[in-house]
């Protein structure tokens, strides 16, 4: 038995251009002959208002130097024929779930790092999977064959190196990055490519003549600590491949918050109408919270007027919630507190300070029927996931002319996904 097989065996799976790949795969499975991955296309923003940013891009779009995070206006200037598709978060959640269903056939130790990234732990499973590379190709090819999109997989003995490994070769690839491969595969890379080295940190490292990951690995850790505090030690360890966190078996996505917003095609001047739009946004926030088995301890709203003046308000909660109705009541109250009566063109709702919903400590002032409320929310979620978002809508939206679920879903209804999207 080799020394590598005695160590931990961790894989990181990263969906290639996730939002765009999922959108393209779904459309083609529904009969479309156009593959969004083969043309200059992006996912992002509000197509009608032409506002928003690029969330994901196709490989042909990269040739125009279109960057994730830039405005749609800027992207269209670079490529006038660019195809822009609005985000459909419900589809992305179902695509992520479909992939998890496949991964569960290989190991129960799966940590969802984000909606399109997963860590898998195969430690002490050498008897079942003697060849890690063969196993990774088997997983990658099965996802491609059954779900219609590609992933890149990194293999190592810790999560950091596995994640860095999956970035080394894309798309549709398997790459190892074991400790004895760091000097050859990772150290020559720009220091900006290292996980946890962001836009603010990179210029500080450049001033220290640190331009590659290898430069950082060889640097004096005491100097880094004096310049960058504890973060300097973290990234120095990462540059040397040192990381030992566990793959936590959980359905909870490690995010700081869940937000949803919409740009409205007309000026909202009526309080009741604004409340309904907030409710349509809270529907998706609540669904996404419950889907990842989380509750929030803070609710915030954002308002942008027709003349682009923005302001916001947030409220810390007495106890965590995941109920759509409760999130909406807080959001509506916040709106009433801050709205100045001017015409509104954009509204947003965000739930943050997340925690697991496995155990919820309520108060004596909470609803007596909290379990009935949770059961109702979960039942509605299941019906919508199976039959589409329009299967159940709230009566308050009847004859309102407003979408009952807003912010990134549109009017499409998606069937439940198993072996196809």
C-alpha positions in Angstrom: 0.0 0.0 0.0 1.5 3.4 -1.0 1.8 6.3 1.3 -0.8 8.2 -0.7 -3.4 5.5 -0.2 -2.8 5.7 3.6 -3.6 9.4 3.6 -7.0 11.1 3.3 -8.5 11.0 -0.1 -10.5 14.2 -0.9 -12.1 15.3 -4.1 -13.5 18.7 -5.1 -16.1 18.8 -7.8 -16.7 22.1 -9.6 -19.4 22.5 -12.2 -18.0 24.3 -15.3 -19.8 27.6 -15.9 -22.5 26.3 -13.7 -25.5 28.6 -14.3 -24.9 28.8 -18.0 -24.2 25.0 -18.3 -27.4 24.2 -16.4 -29.5 26.5 -18.5 -28.0 25.1 -21.7 -28.5 21.5 -20.6 -32.1 22.1 -19.6 -33.0 23.9 -22.8 -31.4 21.2 -25.0 -33.2 18.5 -23.0 -36.5 20.3 -23.7 -35.8 20.2 -27.5 -33.7 23.3 -28.2 -31.1 22.9 -31.0 -29.1 25.9 -29.7 -26.4 25.2 -27.1 -25.7 28.4 -25.2 -22.2 27.0 -24.4 -21.2 27.2 -28.0 -22.0 30.9 -28.6 -21.2 34.2 -26.8 -23.7 34.1 -24.0 -24.0 35.0 -20.3 -26.3 34.5 -17.4 -27.2 37.6 -15.4 -29.1 40.7 -14.7 -32.5 41.9 -15.9 -32.9 41.4 -19.6 -35.7 43.9 -20.0 -34.2 46.7 -18.0 -30.7 45.9 -19.3 -29.3 46.3 -15.8 -27.4 43.9 -13.7 -24.1 42.0 -13.8 -22.7 38.9 -15.5 -23.1 35.8 -13.3 -21.7 33.2 -15.7 -20.3 33.2 -19.2 -19.7 30.8 -22.0 -16.2 30.0 -23.3 -16.9 32.0 -26.6 -17.8 35.0 -24.4 -14.4 34.8 -22.7 -12.8 35.6 -26.1 -14.4 39.0 -25.9 -12.8 39.5 -22.5 -16.2 39.4 -20.8 -15.7 39.0 -17.0 -17.9 37.6 -14.3 -19.1 40.5 -12.2 -19.0 43.2 -14.9 -22.1 45.0 -15.9 -24.3 43.8 -18.8 -23.9 47.2 -20.4 -20.1 46.8 -20.5 -20.4 43.2 -21.7 -22.7 44.2 -24.6 -20.3 46.9 -25.6 -17.6 44.3 -26.0 -19.9 41.9 -27.8 -23.1 43.5 -29.3 -24.5 40.0 -30.4 -24.2 38.7 -26.9 -27.1 36.5 -25.7 -28.2 37.3 -22.2 -30.3 34.9 -20.2 -31.8 35.9 -16.8 -30.9 33.6 -13.8 -33.4 30.9 -12.8 -32.3 29.9 -9.3 -34.9 27.2 -8.9 -33.5 25.3 -11.9 -30.0 25.7 -10.4 -31.1 24.2 -7.1 -32.6 21.3 -8.8 -29.5 20.7 -11.0 -27.4 20.8 -7.8 -29.7 18.3 -6.2 -29.6 16.0 -9.3 -25.8 16.0 -9.0 -25.9 15.3 -5.3 -28.2 12.3 -6.0 -25.5 10.8 -8.2 -22.6 11.6 -5.8 -24.5 9.8 -3.0 -24.0 6.6 -4.9 -20.3 6.9 -4.2 -19.9 8.2 -0.7 -22.1 9.5 2.1 -19.4 12.1 3.1 -20.4 15.0 0.9 -20.0 18.7 1.8 -21.8 21.2 -0.3 -19.5 24.2 -0.4 -21.7 26.1 -2.8 -24.6 25.4 -5.1 -22.0 24.2 -7.8 -19.1 22.9 -5.7 -18.9 19.8 -3.5 -16.2 18.1 -1.5 -16.2 14.3 -1.3 -14.3 12.2 1.3 -13.1 8.7 0.2 -10.7 8.2 3.0 -10.4 4.5 4.1 -12.4 3.4 1.0 -9.4 1.9 -0.9 -11.0 -1.5 -1.0 -14.0 -0.2 -2.9 -12.1 2.4 -5.0 -8.4 1.3 -5.5 -7.8 3.9 -8.2 -8.8 7.5 -7.3 -8.2 8.8 -10.8 -10.3 6.1 -12.4 -13.0 6.8 -9.8 -13.0 10.5 -10.6 -13.3 9.9 -14.3 -16.2 7.6 -13.6 -18.0 10.3 -11.6 -17.3 13.0 -14.1 -18.4 11.0 -17.1 -21.6 9.8 -15.4 -22.6 13.4 -14.6 -21.9 14.4 -18.2 -23.9 11.4 -19.6 -26.9 11.5 -17.2 -27.2 15.3 -16.6 -25.8 16.9 -19.7 -23.2 19.2 -18.1 -19.5 18.9 -17.3 -17.5 19.2 -14.1 -13.8 19.4 -13.2 -12.5 17.3 -10.4 -9.5 17.9 -8.2 -8.0 15.1 -6.1 -5.7 15.4 -3.1 -5.4 14.6 0.6 -7.0 17.9 1.8 -9.8 20.2 0.8 -7.6 23.1 -0.1 -5.4 21.2 -2.6 -8.4 19.4 -4.0 -10.1 22.7 -4.7 -6.9 24.2 -6.2 -6.6 21.0 -8.3 -10.0 21.3 -9.8 -9.1 24.8 -11.0 -5.9 23.7 -12.8 -7.6 22.2 -15.8 -11.1 23.1 -17.2 -13.5 22.2 -18.5 -14.4 18.5 -18.2 -11.2 17.4 -16.5 -9.6 15.4 -13.6 -6.4 16.7 -12.0 -4.4 15.5 -9.0 -2.6 18.0 -6.7 -0.9 15.9 -4.0 1.6 17.5 -1.6 4.6 16.3 -3.7 3.0 18.0 -6.8 2.7 21.4 -5.3 6.1 22.8 -6.4 5.4 21.8 -10.0 1.7 22.5 -10.4 0.8 25.2 -7.9 3.8 27.3 -7.0 4.4 28.7 -10.5 0.8 30.2 -10.6 0.1 33.9 -9.9 -0.5 34.5 -6.2 -4.0 35.8 -7.1 -5.0 32.2 -8.1 -4.6 31.0 -4.5 -7.8 30.5 -2.5 -8.4 33.4 0.0 -6.1 35.8 -1.9 -8.6 38.4 -3.1 -8.4 41.8 -4.8 -7.5 43.6 -1.6 -4.8 41.2 -0.5 -3.0 40.7 -3.9 -1.7 44.4 -4.2 -0.3 44.1 -0.6 1.6 40.9 -1.5 2.9 42.5 -4.7 4.4 45.3 -2.6 6.3 42.6 -0.7 7.6 41.2 -4.1 5.3 38.2 -3.8 4.0 37.5 -7.3 3.6 33.7 -7.4 2.2 31.2 -5.0 5.7 29.9 -4.7 7.0 33.3 -3.6 4.3 33.3 -0.9 5.2 29.8 0.3 8.9 30.7 0.7 8.2 34.1 2.4 9.0 34.7 6.1 5.8 33.9 7.9 6.6 36.3 10.7 6.8 39.2 8.3 3.5 38.2 6.7 1.9 38.1 10.1 3.2 41.6 10.9 1.9 42.9 7.6 -1.4 41.0 7.2 -2.1 39.8 10.7 -3.7 36.3 11.0 -4.8 36.3 7.4 -1.1 36.3 6.4 -0.6 33.1 8.2 -3.6 31.5 6.7 -2.6 32.2 3.1 1.0 31.2 3.9 -0.2 27.8 5.1 -2.4 27.5 2.0 0.5 28.3 -0.3 2.4 25.5 1.4 -0.6 23.1 1.0 -1.4 23.0 4.7 -5.1 22.6 5.5 -6.8 19.9 7.6 -10.5 20.7 7.9 -13.0 17.9 7.7 -15.5 17.2 4.9 -18.7 17.9 6.9 -21.6 15.9 5.8 -24.3 18.5 5.4 -26.9 19.8 3.0 -26.3 23.4 4.2 -24.6 25.6 1.7 -21.8 27.6 3.3 -23.0 31.1 2.4 -23.3 34.2 4.4 -26.8 35.0 3.3 -29.6 34.5 0.7 -30.8 37.5 -1.3 -33.3 38.2 -4.0 -34.2 41.4 -5.8 -36.0 42.7 -8.8 -36.0 45.7 -11.0 -39.6 46.7 -11.6 -40.8 47.7 -15.1 -43.0 50.5 -13.7 -42.9 53.1 -10.9 -44.3 51.6 -7.6 -46.1 54.3 -5.6 -48.6 52.2 -3.7 -47.6 50.7 -0.4 -49.8 47.6 -0.8 -48.3 46.9 -4.2 -44.8 47.3 -2.8 -45.7 44.8 0.0 -46.8 42.2 -2.7 -43.6 42.6 -4.6 -41.7 42.0 -1.4 -43.8 38.9 -0.8 -42.9 37.6 -4.3 -39.2 38.0 -3.4 -39.6 36.4 0.0 -41.2 33.3 -1.6 -37.8 32.5 -3.2 -35.7 33.5 -0.2 -37.8 31.2 2.0 -37.7 28.3 -0.4 -33.9 28.6 -0.7 -33.5 28.8 3.1 -35.6 25.7 3.6 -33.9 23.9 0.7 -30.5 24.2 2.3 -31.9 23.5 5.8 -31.1 26.9 7.2 -32.8 29.6 9.2 -31.9 33.3 9.3 -31.3 35.6 12.3 -31.4 38.8 10.3 -33.6 40.2 7.5 -32.7 43.3 5.4 -34.4 45.1 2.6 -33.1 47.4 -0.1 -34.9 50.1 -2.0 -33.9 52.0 -5.1 -36.0 54.9 -6.3 -36.8 55.7 -10.0 -34.0 58.3 -9.9 -31.5 55.6 -8.6 -31.3 56.8 -5.0 -30.7 53.7 -2.9 -31.1 53.0 0.8 -31.7 50.0 3.1 -32.7 48.8 6.5 -32.1 45.6 8.5 -33.4 44.0 11.6 -31.9 41.4 14.0 -34.4 38.8 15.0 -35.2 37.4 18.4 -35.0 33.9 17.1 -34.1 32.2 13.8 -36.8 31.8 11.2 -37.3 30.1 7.8 -41.0 30.9 7.3 -41.8 32.8 4.1 -44.7 34.6 5.9 -42.5 35.7 8.8 -39.6 36.9 6.6 -42.2 38.9 4.6 -43.7 40.4 7.7 -40.3 41.7 8.8 -39.5 42.9 5.3 -42.8 44.7 5.0 -42.4 46.4 8.4 -38.9 47.5 7.4 -40.3 49.0 4.2 -42.9 50.9 6.1 -40.3 52.3 8.4 -38.0 53.7 5.7 -40.0 54.4 2.6 -40.2 58.1 1.9 -43.2 57.8 -0.5 -41.1 58.3 -3.7 -41.6 56.0 -6.8 -39.7 52.8 -6.4 -38.0 50.9 -9.2 -36.0 48.2 -7.4 -36.7 46.1 -4.3 -34.6 43.5 -2.6 -34.8 41.2 0.4 -31.9 39.4 2.1 -31.8 36.8 4.9 -28.4 36.5 6.6 -26.7 35.3 9.8 -27.7 31.8 8.8 -27.9 28.7 11.1 -29.1 25.2 10.8 -32.9 24.6 11.0 -32.4 21.2 12.7 -33.0 22.7 16.2 -35.0 25.9 16.5 -35.4 27.6 19.9 -38.6 29.6 19.8 -40.0 32.0 22.4 -43.3 32.1 24.3 -44.4 34.9 21.9 -44.0 32.7 18.8 -46.9 31.3 16.8 -48.7 28.5 18.5 -48.9 26.6 15.2 -45.3 26.9 14.3 -45.0 23.2 13.3 -48.2 23.5 11.1 -46.6 26.6 9.4 -43.4 24.7 8.7 -45.2 21.7 7.4 -47.3 23.9 5.1 -44.2 25.7 3.8 -42.4 22.4 3.1 -45.5 21.0 1.4 -45.8 24.0 -0.9 -42.1 23.8 -1.7 -42.4 20.1 -2.7 -45.4 20.8 -4.9 -43.7 23.7 -6.7 -40.5 21.7 -7.3 -42.5 18.8 -8.8 -45.1 20.7 -10.8 -43.6 24.2 -11.3 -43.6 27.5 -9.5 -47.1 28.4 -10.8 -48.7 25.3 -9.3 -49.5 27.1 -6.0 -49.8 30.9 -5.7 -51.1 33.1 -2.9 -54.6 34.5 -3.4 -53.4 38.0 -2.8 -51.7 37.9 -6.2 -54.9 37.1 -8.1 -55.8 40.0 -10.5 -52.9 42.0 -9.1 -50.9 41.9 -12.4 -47.8 41.0 -10.4 -45.7 37.8 -10.5 -46.3 35.7 -7.5 -42.7 34.6 -7.3 -40.1 37.2 -8.4 -36.4 37.8 -8.8 -34.6 35.3 -11.0 -37.4 32.8 -11.9 -39.5 34.5 -14.5 -42.6 32.7 -15.7 -41.0 29.3 -16.4 -41.9 26.2 -14.5 -39.4 23.4 -14.1 -40.2 19.7 -13.6 -38.4 17.8 -10.9 -35.0 16.6 -12.0 -33.6 13.1 -11.4 -31.5 11.7 -14.2 -32.2 14.7 -16.5 -32.6 18.4 -15.9 
